[in-house]
Amino acid sequence: MTSNPHSSSTIHAAADDRPDRFATLTFEREMAAPLSVLWQAWTAPAARAVWAAPTPDVTVKFLEADTKVGGREVSVCKVEGQPDIRCEGGWLELQPAVCSVNYEVISSEGVNQSAALVTADFLGTGERSRIVVTVQLSSLTDDMEAGYRQGFSAGLDNLAGAAERTMVLQRVIQAPRNLVWGAWMNPETLPRWWGPDGFSCRTKRIDLRADGEWVFDMIAPDGTVFPNHHLYAEVRPEERIGYTLLWGENGPKHADAWASFEDQDGATKVTLGMVFSTAAEFQEAKGFGAMELGLQTLGKLGRFVASQ
């Protein structure tokens, strides 16, 4: 066998001229939120949409989001005057409140710019938690390391802020998922059980579909009226809904919310999450007992389904 006397020097010269394509990046954040809340903020599509944009001048639109092993997530980042950035990924592992693994491919104008494997580890006790994110990056065009460092650092700062104003309520309903979903997403039945003990609903308009709305008043036992407006962004039958909460019809937003439904040995685990618009609104809600009142609402759902 003969060899090309120029091949070795040519390869070394090309390697010396090319930026390092591979990098391993690690990010850590601690936050004043329980581990279960941090997990929901990291994985729930409605919550991810809140903190995904690294800076205010970036708009992130989710085209697809399916948080399960084998599920895909596709988003587009837009910055005025610049080409759109597309992020397409998929979930490889999801161990609740322990770890997640996903891949992502970044492209612009049809050209793949990078591929990465993202591993997130979760730790926490009591009211504090920590996330450690490891990114194994392969730059396919230009060196993407600086952009990844900036983007992930800013995104995790946003995540910490969102998690610290997120409220998560869970309850296991002793009924199959299709019955629980039917009670929630039926315009005739939802107003019959929605709200804490002693509250009733007075509906003005209700359309429980993606891009639909529910305009209604919550009426307290003492007759106090609380105007509400829910705007539905996502409806995945028997899996989850994502919606925005407004203070009254077309009023200011006070939370981004979601409800998810999971099979659990013939019963249904319902998770209701809310990312409040400000830390002050979150603290105010906690102060007047929103968690207890929310759990009462889920309790009413359980009793309603059992009575049918």
Secondary structure, DSSP 8 states (H G I E B T S, - for coil): ----TTHHHHHHHHHHHS---EEEEEEEEEESS-HHHHHHHHH-HHHHHHH--SSTT-EEEEEEE--STT-EEEEEEE-TTS--EEEEEEEEEEETTTEEEEEEEEEETTEEEEEEEEEEEEEEETTEEEEEEEEEEEESSS--HHHHHHHHHHHHHHHHHHHTTEEEEEEEESS-HHHHHHHHS-TTTHHHH-SSTT-EEEEEEE--STT-EEEEEEE-TT--EEEEEEEEEEEETTTEEEEEEEESTT--EEEEEEEEEEEETTEEEEEEEEEESSHHHHHHHHHTTHHHHHHHHHHHHHHHHHH-
